[in-house]
Amino acid sequence: RPVLIGLLYVLLWEGMLVRLLTGTSVLSVQQYGLRIAHDISGTSVVTPHVSLPMAITMSCCAVVSAFVVAVERLRSFSIVGGE
């Protein structure tokens, strides 16, 4: 199920909505990566739609949120046959 959710996210959100509605690019993980890569490389091959501080802040928020969710899910696991 998580793979299906990830595919739907990439196809619907990152693919269609960001292209159709430019205001949603602020919530696009792809735009964060593009902005950070753009500023590191110094080339203008792609033009990201978010600022560097926004990209760094939102990327950190996404990583911390994913970490918290993963820790909570792992905390609920139990080993069968243990004590």
PyMOL Python script that loads the backbone (N, CA, C, O; Angstrom):
from pymol import cmd

cmd.read_pdbstr("""\
ATOM      1  N   ARG A   1       0.802  -1.206   0.000  1.00  0.00           N
ATOM      2  CA  ARG A   1       0.000   0.000   0.000  1.00  0.00           C
ATOM      3  C   ARG A   1       0.846   1.273   0.000  1.00  0.00           C
ATOM      4  O   ARG A   1       0.479   2.224  -0.691  1.00  0.00           O
ATOM      5  N   PRO A   2       1.954   1.344   0.734  1.00  0.00           N
ATOM      6  CA  PRO A   2       2.762   2.564   0.705  1.00  0.00           C
ATOM      7  C   PRO A   2       3.333   2.881  -0.678  1.00  0.00           C
ATOM      8  O   PRO A   2       3.477   4.051  -1.033  1.00  0.00           O
ATOM      9  N   VAL A   3       3.658   1.855  -1.455  1.00  0.00           N
ATOM     10  CA  VAL A   3       4.181   2.094  -2.794  1.00  0.00           C
ATOM     11  C   VAL A   3       3.111   2.726  -3.671  1.00  0.00           C
ATOM     12  O   VAL A   3       3.399   3.640  -4.444  1.00  0.00           O
ATOM     13  N   LEU A   4       1.882   2.246  -3.554  1.00  0.00           N
ATOM     14  CA  LEU A   4       0.774   2.804  -4.321  1.00  0.00           C
ATOM     15  C   LEU A   4       0.529   4.264  -3.944  1.00  0.00           C
ATOM     16  O   LEU A   4       0.290   5.103  -4.813  1.00  0.00           O
ATOM     17  N   ILE A   5       0.588   4.559  -2.666  1.00  0.00           N
ATOM     18  CA  ILE A   5       0.402   5.939  -2.204  1.00  0.00           C
ATOM     19  C   ILE A   5       1.516   6.830  -2.748  1.00  0.00           C
ATOM     20  O   ILE A   5       1.258   7.955  -3.175  1.00  0.00           O
ATOM     21  N   GLY A   6       2.745   6.335  -2.734  1.00  0.00           N
ATOM     22  CA  GLY A   6       3.867   7.092  -3.268  1.00  0.00           C
ATOM     23  C   GLY A   6       3.735   7.357  -4.762  1.00  0.00           C
ATOM     24  O   GLY A   6       4.025   8.457  -5.232  1.00  0.00           O
ATOM     25  N   LEU A   7       3.295   6.345  -5.506  1.00  0.00           N
ATOM     26  CA  LEU A   7       3.095   6.523  -6.946  1.00  0.00           C
ATOM     27  C   LEU A   7       1.989   7.531  -7.237  1.00  0.00           C
ATOM     28  O   LEU A   7       2.130   8.373  -8.124  1.00  0.00           O
ATOM     29  N   LEU A   8       0.894   7.445  -6.494  1.00  0.00           N
ATOM     30  CA  LEU A   8      -0.189   8.409  -6.678  1.00  0.00           C
ATOM     31  C   LEU A   8       0.275   9.823  -6.352  1.00  0.00           C
ATOM     32  O   LEU A   8      -0.088  10.773  -7.046  1.00  0.00           O
ATOM     33  N   TYR A   9       1.073   9.964  -5.302  1.00  0.00           N
ATOM     34  CA  TYR A   9       1.609  11.278  -4.941  1.00  0.00           C
ATOM     35  C   TYR A   9       2.455  11.846  -6.082  1.00  0.00           C
ATOM     36  O   TYR A   9       2.292  13.001  -6.475  1.00  0.00           O
ATOM     37  N   VAL A  10       3.347  11.028  -6.598  1.00  0.00           N
ATOM     38  CA  VAL A  10       4.235  11.502  -7.656  1.00  0.00           C
ATOM     39  C   VAL A  10       3.447  11.841  -8.914  1.00  0.00           C
ATOM     40  O   VAL A  10       3.676  12.881  -9.533  1.00  0.00           O
ATOM     41  N   LEU A  11       2.529  10.974  -9.289  1.00  0.00           N
ATOM     42  CA  LEU A  11       1.790  11.209 -10.524  1.00  0.00           C
ATOM     43  C   LEU A  11       0.815  12.378 -10.408  1.00  0.00           C
ATOM     44  O   LEU A  11       0.780  13.249 -11.278  1.00  0.00           O
ATOM     45  N   LEU A  12       0.036  12.399  -9.350  1.00  0.00           N
ATOM     46  CA  LEU A  12      -0.994  13.427  -9.230  1.00  0.00           C
ATOM     47  C   LEU A  12      -0.445  14.762  -8.756  1.00  0.00           C
ATOM     48  O   LEU A  12      -0.642  15.784  -9.415  1.00  0.00           O
ATOM     49  N   TRP A  13       0.233  14.763  -7.635  1.00  0.00           N
ATOM     50  CA  TRP A  13       0.672  16.023  -7.047  1.00  0.00           C
ATOM     51  C   TRP A  13       1.856  16.622  -7.793  1.00  0.00           C
ATOM     52  O   TRP A  13       1.790  17.750  -8.282  1.00  0.00           O
ATOM     53  N   GLU A  14       2.935  15.859  -7.873  1.00  0.00           N
ATOM     54  CA  GLU A  14       4.151  16.380  -8.477  1.00  0.00           C
ATOM     55  C   GLU A  14       3.984  16.561  -9.992  1.00  0.00           C
ATOM     56  O   GLU A  14       4.563  17.477 -10.577  1.00  0.00           O
ATOM     57  N   GLY A  15       3.214  15.711 -10.606  1.00  0.00           N
ATOM     58  CA  GLY A  15       3.081  15.789 -12.052  1.00  0.00           C
ATOM     59  C   GLY A  15       2.054  16.784 -12.527  1.00  0.00           C
ATOM     60  O   GLY A  15       2.386  17.740 -13.226  1.00  0.00           O
ATOM     61  N   MET A  16       0.816  16.570 -12.156  1.00  0.00           N
ATOM     62  CA  MET A  16      -0.264  17.366 -12.732  1.00  0.00           C
ATOM     63  C   MET A  16      -0.537  18.666 -11.992  1.00  0.00           C
ATOM     64  O   MET A  16      -0.586  19.730 -12.608  1.00  0.00           O
ATOM     65  N   LEU A  17      -0.714  18.593 -10.689  1.00  0.00           N
ATOM     66  CA  LEU A  17      -1.138  19.784  -9.957  1.00  0.00           C
ATOM     67  C   LEU A  17      -0.109  20.895  -9.961  1.00  0.00           C
ATOM     68  O   LEU A  17      -0.475  22.066 -10.065  1.00  0.00           O
ATOM     69  N   VAL A  18       1.164  20.564  -9.851  1.00  0.00           N
ATOM     70  CA  VAL A  18       2.197  21.604  -9.827  1.00  0.00           C
ATOM     71  C   VAL A  18       2.294  22.296 -11.181  1.00  0.00           C
ATOM     72  O   VAL A  18       2.573  23.493 -11.250  1.00  0.00           O
ATOM     73  N   ARG A  19       2.064  21.549 -12.252  1.00  0.00           N
ATOM     74  CA  ARG A  19       2.107  22.168 -13.579  1.00  0.00           C
ATOM     75  C   ARG A  19       0.873  23.027 -13.838  1.00  0.00           C
ATOM     76  O   ARG A  19       0.968  24.077 -14.472  1.00  0.00           O
ATOM     77  N   LEU A  20      -0.284  22.582 -13.350  1.00  0.00           N
ATOM     78  CA  LEU A  20      -1.515  23.316 -13.607  1.00  0.00           C
ATOM     79  C   LEU A  20      -1.686  24.513 -12.681  1.00  0.00           C
ATOM     80  O   LEU A  20      -2.091  25.588 -13.125  1.00  0.00           O
ATOM     81  N   LEU A  21      -1.385  24.340 -11.416  1.00  0.00           N
ATOM     82  CA  LEU A  21      -1.571  25.394 -10.422  1.00  0.00           C
ATOM     83  C   LEU A  21      -0.208  25.788  -9.868  1.00  0.00           C
ATOM     84  O   LEU A  21       0.353  25.060  -9.049  1.00  0.00           O
ATOM     85  N   THR A  22       0.329  26.907 -10.290  1.00  0.00           N
ATOM     86  CA  THR A  22       1.690  27.285  -9.915  1.00  0.00           C
ATOM     87  C   THR A  22       1.833  27.550  -8.419  1.00  0.00           C
ATOM     88  O   THR A  22       2.935  27.421  -7.886  1.00  0.00           O
ATOM     89  N   GLY A  23       0.768  27.911  -7.736  1.00  0.00           N
ATOM     90  CA  GLY A  23       0.844  28.164  -6.297  1.00  0.00           C
ATOM     91  C   GLY A  23       1.128  26.916  -5.488  1.00  0.00           C
ATOM     92  O   GLY A  23       1.623  27.010  -4.365  1.00  0.00           O
ATOM     93  N   THR A  24       0.828  25.754  -6.032  1.00  0.00           N
ATOM     94  CA  THR A  24       1.078  24.509  -5.304  1.00  0.00           C
ATOM     95  C   THR A  24       2.542  24.092  -5.342  1.00  0.00           C
ATOM     96  O   THR A  24       2.924  23.137  -4.666  1.00  0.00           O
ATOM     97  N   SER A  25       3.366  24.784  -6.112  1.00  0.00           N
ATOM     98  CA  SER A  25       4.784  24.417  -6.179  1.00  0.00           C
ATOM     99  C   SER A  25       5.486  24.644  -4.843  1.00  0.00           C
ATOM    100  O   SER A  25       6.549  24.075  -4.596  1.00  0.00           O
ATOM    101  N   VAL A  26       4.895  25.475  -3.980  1.00  0.00           N
ATOM    102  CA  VAL A  26       5.460  25.693  -2.648  1.00  0.00           C
ATOM    103  C   VAL A  26       5.410  24.406  -1.833  1.00  0.00           C
ATOM    104  O   VAL A  26       6.228  24.220  -0.932  1.00  0.00           O
ATOM    105  N   LEU A  27       4.482  23.528  -2.125  1.00  0.00           N
ATOM    106  CA  LEU A  27       4.341  22.269  -1.396  1.00  0.00           C
ATOM    107  C   LEU A  27       4.923  21.083  -2.158  1.00  0.00           C
ATOM    108  O   LEU A  27       4.631  19.936  -1.818  1.00  0.00           O
ATOM    109  N   SER A  28       5.731  21.330  -3.169  1.00  0.00           N
ATOM    110  CA  SER A  28       6.280  20.271  -4.003  1.00  0.00           C
ATOM    111  C   SER A  28       7.693  19.895  -3.571  1.00  0.00           C
ATOM    112  O   SER A  28       8.589  20.739  -3.570  1.00  0.00           O
ATOM    113  N   VAL A  29       7.890  18.650  -3.211  1.00  0.00           N
ATOM    114  CA  VAL A  29       9.209  18.162  -2.823  1.00  0.00           C
ATOM    115  C   VAL A  29      10.170  18.254  -4.008  1.00  0.00           C
ATOM    116  O   VAL A  29      11.357  18.523  -3.825  1.00  0.00           O
ATOM    117  N   GLN A  30       9.671  18.038  -5.195  1.00  0.00           N
ATOM    118  CA  GLN A  30      10.499  18.141  -6.390  1.00  0.00           C
ATOM    119  C   GLN A  30      11.062  19.555  -6.535  1.00  0.00           C
ATOM    120  O   GLN A  30      12.230  19.718  -6.888  1.00  0.00           O
ATOM    121  N   GLN A  31      10.260  20.562  -6.272  1.00  0.00           N
ATOM    122  CA  GLN A  31      10.722  21.945  -6.367  1.00  0.00           C
ATOM    123  C   GLN A  31      11.795  22.260  -5.326  1.00  0.00           C
ATOM    124  O   GLN A  31      12.716  23.033  -5.590  1.00  0.00           O
ATOM    125  N   TYR A  32      11.671  21.660  -4.146  1.00  0.00           N
ATOM    126  CA  TYR A  32      12.706  21.861  -3.115  1.00  0.00           C
ATOM    127  C   TYR A  32      14.041  21.309  -3.605  1.00  0.00           C
ATOM    128  O   TYR A  32      15.078  21.962  -3.490  1.00  0.00           O
ATOM    129  N   GLY A  33      13.996  20.104  -4.149  1.00  0.00           N
ATOM    130  CA  GLY A  33      15.221  19.486  -4.662  1.00  0.00           C
ATOM    131  C   GLY A  33      15.807  20.256  -5.833  1.00  0.00           C
ATOM    132  O   GLY A  33      17.023  20.422  -5.932  1.00  0.00           O
ATOM    133  N   LEU A  34      14.938  20.724  -6.717  1.00  0.00           N
ATOM    134  CA  LEU A  34      15.412  21.511  -7.851  1.00  0.00           C
ATOM    135  C   LEU A  34      16.086  22.800  -7.399  1.00  0.00           C
ATOM    136  O   LEU A  34      17.126  23.178  -7.939  1.00  0.00           O
ATOM    137  N   ARG A  35      15.503  23.481  -6.410  1.00  0.00           N
ATOM    138  CA  ARG A  35      16.085  24.738  -5.932  1.00  0.00           C
ATOM    139  C   ARG A  35      17.444  24.505  -5.286  1.00  0.00           C
ATOM    140  O   ARG A  35      18.394  25.243  -5.546  1.00  0.00           O
ATOM    141  N   ILE A  36      17.535  23.487  -4.449  1.00  0.00           N
ATOM    142  CA  ILE A  36      18.806  23.203  -3.773  1.00  0.00           C
ATOM    143  C   ILE A  36      19.865  22.795  -4.793  1.00  0.00           C
ATOM    144  O   ILE A  36      21.004  23.255  -4.709  1.00  0.00           O
ATOM    145  N   ALA A  37      19.513  21.940  -5.754  1.00  0.00           N
ATOM    146  CA  ALA A  37      20.459  21.528  -6.794  1.00  0.00           C
ATOM    147  C   ALA A  37      20.850  22.703  -7.674  1.00  0.00           C
ATOM    148  O   ALA A  37      22.007  22.824  -8.076  1.00  0.00           O
ATOM    149  N   HIS A  38      19.893  23.564  -7.972  1.00  0.00           N
ATOM    150  CA  HIS A  38      20.159  24.745  -8.804  1.00  0.00           C
ATOM    151  C   HIS A  38      21.187  25.654  -8.138  1.00  0.00           C
ATOM    152  O   HIS A  38      22.104  26.139  -8.800  1.00  0.00           O
ATOM    153  N   ASP A  39      21.043  25.887  -6.836  1.00  0.00           N
ATOM    154  CA  ASP A  39      21.970  26.774  -6.138  1.00  0.00           C
ATOM    155  C   ASP A  39      23.332  26.139  -5.894  1.00  0.00           C
ATOM    156  O   ASP A  39      24.338  26.846  -5.850  1.00  0.00           O
ATOM    157  N   ILE A  40      23.382  24.827  -5.736  1.00  0.00           N
ATOM    158  CA  ILE A  40      24.670  24.148  -5.556  1.00  0.00           C
ATOM    159  C   ILE A  40      25.442  24.109  -6.868  1.00  0.00           C
ATOM    160  O   ILE A  40      26.644  24.376  -6.893  1.00  0.00           O
ATOM    161  N   SER A  41      24.749  23.775  -7.966  1.00  0.00           N
ATOM    162  CA  SER A  41      25.433  23.614  -9.248  1.00  0.00           C
ATOM    163  C   SER A  41      25.748  24.943  -9.921  1.00  0.00           C
ATOM    164  O   SER A  41      26.749  25.058 -10.629  1.00  0.00           O
ATOM    165  N   GLY A  42      24.909  25.937  -9.708  1.00  0.00           N
ATOM    166  CA  GLY A  42      25.146  27.237 -10.323  1.00  0.00           C
ATOM    167  C   GLY A  42      24.718  27.326 -11.774  1.00  0.00           C
ATOM    168  O   GLY A  42      24.967  28.344 -12.420  1.00  0.00           O
ATOM    169  N   THR A  43      24.084  26.298 -12.306  1.00  0.00           N
ATOM    170  CA  THR A  43      23.610  26.336 -13.682  1.00  0.00           C
ATOM    171  C   THR A  43      22.151  26.775 -13.721  1.00  0.00           C
ATOM    172  O   THR A  43      21.461  26.772 -12.701  1.00  0.00           O
ATOM    173  N   SER A  44      21.700  27.145 -14.891  1.00  0.00           N
ATOM    174  CA  SER A  44      20.304  27.557 -15.036  1.00  0.00           C
ATOM    175  C   SER A  44      19.564  26.635 -15.997  1.00  0.00           C
ATOM    176  O   SER A  44      18.773  27.094 -16.821  1.00  0.00           O
ATOM    177  N   VAL A  45      19.820  25.345 -15.890  1.00  0.00           N
ATOM    178  CA  VAL A  45      19.159  24.373 -16.751  1.00  0.00           C
ATOM    179  C   VAL A  45      17.664  24.318 -16.424  1.00  0.00           C
ATOM    180  O   VAL A  45      16.826  24.266 -17.324  1.00  0.00           O
ATOM    181  N   VAL A  46      17.348  24.331 -15.156  1.00  0.00           N
ATOM    182  CA  VAL A  46      15.946  24.350 -14.720  1.00  0.00           C
ATOM    183  C   VAL A  46      15.724  25.588 -13.864  1.00  0.00           C
ATOM    184  O   VAL A  46      16.656  26.119 -13.259  1.00  0.00           O
ATOM    185  N   THR A  47      14.474  26.038 -13.824  1.00  0.00           N
ATOM    186  CA  THR A  47      14.144  27.213 -13.026  1.00  0.00           C
ATOM    187  C   THR A  47      13.146  26.804 -11.948  1.00  0.00           C
ATOM    188  O   THR A  47      11.961  26.633 -12.236  1.00  0.00           O
ATOM    189  N   PRO A  48      13.606  26.648 -10.723  1.00  0.00           N
ATOM    190  CA  PRO A  48      12.693  26.302  -9.632  1.00  0.00           C
ATOM    191  C   PRO A  48      11.792  27.481  -9.278  1.00  0.00           C
ATOM    192  O   PRO A  48      12.125  28.636  -9.546  1.00  0.00           O
ATOM    193  N   HIS A  49      10.649  27.173  -8.675  1.00  0.00           N
ATOM    194  CA  HIS A  49       9.656  28.194  -8.355  1.00  0.00           C
ATOM    195  C   HIS A  49       9.623  28.556  -6.873  1.00  0.00           C
ATOM    196  O   HIS A  49       8.731  29.290  -6.448  1.00  0.00           O
ATOM    197  N   VAL A  50      10.560  28.067  -6.084  1.00  0.00           N
ATOM    198  CA  VAL A  50      10.593  28.387  -4.652  1.00  0.00           C
ATOM    199  C   VAL A  50      11.950  28.978  -4.301  1.00  0.00           C
ATOM    200  O   VAL A  50      12.934  28.758  -5.007  1.00  0.00           O
ATOM    201  N   SER A  51      11.994  29.725  -3.210  1.00  0.00           N
ATOM    202  CA  SER A  51      13.255  30.334  -2.775  1.00  0.00           C
ATOM    203  C   SER A  51      14.108  29.306  -2.031  1.00  0.00           C
ATOM    204  O   SER A  51      13.600  28.284  -1.570  1.00  0.00           O
ATOM    205  N   LEU A  52      15.388  29.581  -1.920  1.00  0.00           N
ATOM    206  CA  LEU A  52      16.304  28.660  -1.243  1.00  0.00           C
ATOM    207  C   LEU A  52      15.960  28.486   0.243  1.00  0.00           C
ATOM    208  O   LEU A  52      15.933  27.351   0.719  1.00  0.00           O
ATOM    209  N   PRO A  53      15.695  29.564   0.992  1.00  0.00           N
ATOM    210  CA  PRO A  53      15.334  29.353   2.403  1.00  0.00           C
ATOM    211  C   PRO A  53      14.060  28.509   2.571  1.00  0.00           C
ATOM    212  O   PRO A  53      13.973  27.684   3.481  1.00  0.00           O
ATOM    213  N   MET A  54      13.081  28.723   1.693  1.00  0.00           N
ATOM    214  CA  MET A  54      11.853  27.931   1.743  1.00  0.00           C
ATOM    215  C   MET A  54      12.150  26.471   1.423  1.00  0.00           C
ATOM    216  O   MET A  54      11.612  25.572   2.070  1.00  0.00           O
ATOM    217  N   ALA A  55      13.000  26.231   0.433  1.00  0.00           N
ATOM    218  CA  ALA A  55      13.336  24.863   0.044  1.00  0.00           C
ATOM    219  C   ALA A  55      14.055  24.133   1.166  1.00  0.00           C
ATOM    220  O   ALA A  55      13.747  22.973   1.442  1.00  0.00           O
ATOM    221  N   ILE A  56      15.000  24.784   1.811  1.00  0.00           N
ATOM    222  CA  ILE A  56      15.745  24.147   2.900  1.00  0.00           C
ATOM    223  C   ILE A  56      14.835  23.892   4.094  1.00  0.00           C
ATOM    224  O   ILE A  56      14.864  22.811   4.683  1.00  0.00           O
ATOM    225  N   THR A  57      14.030  24.884   4.449  1.00  0.00           N
ATOM    226  CA  THR A  57      13.128  24.738   5.598  1.00  0.00           C
ATOM    227  C   THR A  57      12.113  23.622   5.381  1.00  0.00           C
ATOM    228  O   THR A  57      11.917  22.780   6.257  1.00  0.00           O
ATOM    229  N   MET A  58      11.473  23.611   4.223  1.00  0.00           N
ATOM    230  CA  MET A  58      10.449  22.601   3.954  1.00  0.00           C
ATOM    231  C   MET A  58      11.061  21.210   3.780  1.00  0.00           C
ATOM    232  O   MET A  58      10.435  20.215   4.144  1.00  0.00           O
ATOM    233  N   SER A  59      12.267  21.129   3.232  1.00  0.00           N
ATOM    234  CA  SER A  59      12.942  19.829   3.123  1.00  0.00           C
ATOM    235  C   SER A  59      13.252  19.268   4.504  1.00  0.00           C
ATOM    236  O   SER A  59      13.058  18.079   4.757  1.00  0.00           O
ATOM    237  N   CYS A  60      13.732  20.124   5.393  1.00  0.00           N
ATOM    238  CA  CYS A  60      14.008  19.685   6.767  1.00  0.00           C
ATOM    239  C   CYS A  60      12.728  19.245   7.463  1.00  0.00           C
ATOM    240  O   CYS A  60      12.727  18.242   8.176  1.00  0.00           O
ATOM    241  N   CYS A  61      11.648  19.977   7.265  1.00  0.00           N
ATOM    242  CA  CYS A  61      10.360  19.604   7.860  1.00  0.00           C
ATOM    243  C   CYS A  61       9.898  18.245   7.339  1.00  0.00           C
ATOM    244  O   CYS A  61       9.396  17.422   8.105  1.00  0.00           O
ATOM    245  N   ALA A  62      10.065  18.011   6.046  1.00  0.00           N
ATOM    246  CA  ALA A  62       9.651  16.731   5.462  1.00  0.00           C
ATOM    247  C   ALA A  62      10.481  15.578   6.030  1.00  0.00           C
ATOM    248  O   ALA A  62       9.938  14.519   6.346  1.00  0.00           O
ATOM    249  N   VAL A  63      11.791  15.780   6.158  1.00  0.00           N
ATOM    250  CA  VAL A  63      12.665  14.730   6.690  1.00  0.00           C
ATOM    251  C   VAL A  63      12.338  14.446   8.157  1.00  0.00           C
ATOM    252  O   VAL A  63      12.246  13.284   8.554  1.00  0.00           O
ATOM    253  N   VAL A  64      12.164  15.483   8.954  1.00  0.00           N
ATOM    254  CA  VAL A  64      11.850  15.298  10.377  1.00  0.00           C
ATOM    255  C   VAL A  64      10.487  14.623  10.535  1.00  0.00           C
ATOM    256  O   VAL A  64      10.329  13.738  11.376  1.00  0.00           O
ATOM    257  N   SER A  65       9.508  15.032   9.738  1.00  0.00           N
ATOM    258  CA  SER A  65       8.178  14.410   9.816  1.00  0.00           C
ATOM    259  C   SER A  65       8.237  12.930   9.454  1.00  0.00           C
ATOM    260  O   SER A  65       7.630  12.098  10.128  1.00  0.00           O
ATOM    261  N   ALA A  66       8.965  12.603   8.396  1.00  0.00           N
ATOM    262  CA  ALA A  66       9.098  11.199   7.995  1.00  0.00           C
ATOM    263  C   ALA A  66       9.813  10.391   9.072  1.00  0.00           C
ATOM    264  O   ALA A  66       9.457   9.240   9.324  1.00  0.00           O
ATOM    265  N   PHE A  67      10.813  10.985   9.704  1.00  0.00           N
ATOM    266  CA  PHE A  67      11.541  10.312  10.773  1.00  0.00           C
ATOM    267  C   PHE A  67      10.623  10.034  11.962  1.00  0.00           C
ATOM    268  O   PHE A  67      10.646   8.934  12.515  1.00  0.00           O
ATOM    269  N   VAL A  68       9.826  11.004  12.355  1.00  0.00           N
ATOM    270  CA  VAL A  68       8.908  10.834  13.487  1.00  0.00           C
ATOM    271  C   VAL A  68       7.877   9.747  13.183  1.00  0.00           C
ATOM    272  O   VAL A  68       7.588   8.908  14.035  1.00  0.00           O
ATOM    273  N   VAL A  69       7.328   9.762  11.978  1.00  0.00           N
ATOM    274  CA  VAL A  69       6.351   8.731  11.603  1.00  0.00           C
ATOM    275  C   VAL A  69       7.005   7.354  11.609  1.00  0.00           C
ATOM    276  O   VAL A  69       6.410   6.395  12.099  1.00  0.00           O
ATOM    277  N   ALA A  70       8.212   7.241  11.077  1.00  0.00           N
ATOM    278  CA  ALA A  70       8.907   5.952  11.049  1.00  0.00           C
ATOM    279  C   ALA A  70       9.201   5.443  12.457  1.00  0.00           C
ATOM    280  O   ALA A  70       9.031   4.255  12.732  1.00  0.00           O
ATOM    281  N   VAL A  71       9.639   6.326  13.349  1.00  0.00           N
ATOM    282  CA  VAL A  71       9.920   5.915  14.725  1.00  0.00           C
ATOM    283  C   VAL A  71       8.651   5.434  15.409  1.00  0.00           C
ATOM    284  O   VAL A  71       8.671   4.420  16.107  1.00  0.00           O
ATOM    285  N   GLU A  72       7.566   6.138  15.221  1.00  0.00           N
ATOM    286  CA  GLU A  72       6.298   5.723  15.847  1.00  0.00           C
ATOM    287  C   GLU A  72       5.812   4.382  15.302  1.00  0.00           C
ATOM    288  O   GLU A  72       5.302   3.552  16.054  1.00  0.00           O
ATOM    289  N   ARG A  73       5.967   4.173  14.018  1.00  0.00           N
ATOM    290  CA  ARG A  73       5.541   2.892  13.439  1.00  0.00           C
ATOM    291  C   ARG A  73       6.429   1.757  13.906  1.00  0.00           C
ATOM    292  O   ARG A  73       5.940   0.661  14.178  1.00  0.00           O
ATOM    293  N   LEU A  74       7.731   2.003  14.004  1.00  0.00           N
ATOM    294  CA  LEU A  74       8.645   0.962  14.482  1.00  0.00           C
ATOM    295  C   LEU A  74       8.431   0.672  15.962  1.00  0.00           C
ATOM    296  O   LEU A  74       8.628  -0.458  16.409  1.00  0.00           O
ATOM    297  N   ARG A  75       8.037   1.667  16.708  1.00  0.00           N
ATOM    298  CA  ARG A  75       7.787   1.473  18.137  1.00  0.00           C
ATOM    299  C   ARG A  75       6.608   0.520  18.368  1.00  0.00           C
ATOM    300  O   ARG A  75       6.552  -0.154  19.397  1.00  0.00           O
ATOM    301  N   SER A  76       5.682   0.459  17.432  1.00  0.00           N
ATOM    302  CA  SER A  76       4.505  -0.411  17.592  1.00  0.00           C
ATOM    303  C   SER A  76       4.780  -1.864  17.235  1.00  0.00           C
ATOM    304  O   SER A  76       3.952  -2.726  17.529  1.00  0.00           O
ATOM    305  N   PHE A  77       5.913  -2.166  16.611  1.00  0.00           N
ATOM    306  CA  PHE A  77       6.241  -3.550  16.291  1.00  0.00           C
ATOM    307  C   PHE A  77       6.599  -4.333  17.543  1.00  0.00           C
ATOM    308  O   PHE A  77       7.168  -3.796  18.494  1.00  0.00           O
ATOM    309  N   SER A  78       6.260  -5.590  17.521  1.00  0.00           N
ATOM    310  CA  SER A  78       6.670  -6.483  18.627  1.00  0.00           C
ATOM    311  C   SER A  78       7.233  -7.755  18.014  1.00  0.00           C
ATOM    312  O   SER A  78       6.799  -8.198  16.951  1.00  0.00           O
ATOM    313  N   ILE A  79       8.204  -8.329  18.704  1.00  0.00           N
ATOM    314  CA  ILE A  79       8.836  -9.554  18.235  1.00  0.00           C
ATOM    315  C   ILE A  79       8.085 -10.736  18.807  1.00  0.00           C
ATOM    316  O   ILE A  79       7.901 -10.836  20.020  1.00  0.00           O
ATOM    317  N   VAL A  80       7.653 -11.630  17.937  1.00  0.00           N
ATOM    318  CA  VAL A  80       6.932 -12.810  18.365  1.00  0.00           C
ATOM    319  C   VAL A  80       7.919 -13.808  18.951  1.00  0.00           C
ATOM    320  O   VAL A  80       8.975 -14.056  18.369  1.00  0.00           O
ATOM    321  N   GLY A  81       7.585 -14.371  20.086  1.00  0.00           N
ATOM    322  CA  GLY A  81       8.455 -15.344  20.742  1.00  0.00           C
ATOM    323  C   GLY A  81       9.463 -14.698  21.655  1.00  0.00           C
ATOM    324  O   GLY A  81      10.330 -15.380  22.203  1.00  0.00           O
ATOM    325  N   GLY A  82       9.370 -13.413  21.828  1.00  0.00           N
ATOM    326  CA  GLY A  82      10.286 -12.723  22.730  1.00  0.00           C
ATOM    327  C   GLY A  82       9.840 -12.927  24.171  1.00  0.00           C
ATOM    328  O   GLY A  82       8.998 -13.781  24.449  1.00  0.00           O
ATOM    329  N   GLU A  83      10.383 -12.170  25.055  1.00  0.00           N
ATOM    330  CA  GLU A  83      10.064 -12.295  26.475  1.00  0.00           C
ATOM    331  C   GLU A  83       8.616 -12.145  26.662  1.00  0.00           C
ATOM    332  O   GLU A  83       8.128 -12.217  27.790  1.00  0.00           O
TER     333      GLU A  83
END
""", "prot")
cmd.dss("prot")
cmd.show_as("cartoon", "prot")
cmd.util.cbc("prot")
cmd.orient("prot")
